[in-house]
Amino acid sequence: MMRSIHKLLSNPILIIVVFAGVYYSTGDFFYLTGAIMALVTLQVVFEKIVEKKVGKVLFFSWCLLIPLGSLTLFLKDPLFLQWKFSIVHWLMGTILIITHFFKGPVLLKTLLSALGPQLKTAPTIAWTRVTFFVSFFTILIGFINLYFIYYASLDAWVNFKLYGVTVLNMIMISMSTYYLFNQADSEPLKN
């Protein structure tokens, strides 16, 4: 039963459903903040119970969410939670670049290789290019978020976060994988 709950909570679509459901049903950013804080806390707790450890990305996101979400609630200012989104994107992009310089493009290669065994045959230079593309694209999304924070309404920011970022991420992943598949050997690796 715990594994089933953990699997449900770990579904990346769940946070989007909660985000959209709470905001569009209440129109209240502070209810949204509380709901997201509760959901991510449950994700951390169940991952710790079931997996005996918490993934670095989830734990880091939770460590930013709790203080920034709390500031959002206590000061009644959505700016703190809105900034978390940019900070996470900037750090993810930076981590990809730093990891590349110390270990090569292993981080992104590990994540994307699950899409097809032939991706493992793509040359290192292709993985390097994709790593820099994804890094800078991710950092750019963080800066686009700032535009929506300061020059658009809260409703526009919520729509950007839900729809705009989803589309941008799909474009980024599609372009990256298309390029990698074109660079990979046509014969998949045999086990």
Buried (B, 14 or more C-beta within 10 A) or exposed (E): EEEEEBEEBBEEEBBBEBBBEBBEEEEEBBBBBBBBBEBBBBBBBBBBEBEEEBEEEBBBBBEBBBEBBBBBBEEEEBEBBBBBBBBBBBBBBBBBBEBBEEEBBBBBBEEBBEEBEBBBBBEEEBBBBBBBBBBEBBBBBBEBBEEBBEEEEBEEBBBBBBEBBEEBBEEBBEBBBEBBBEBBEEEEEEE
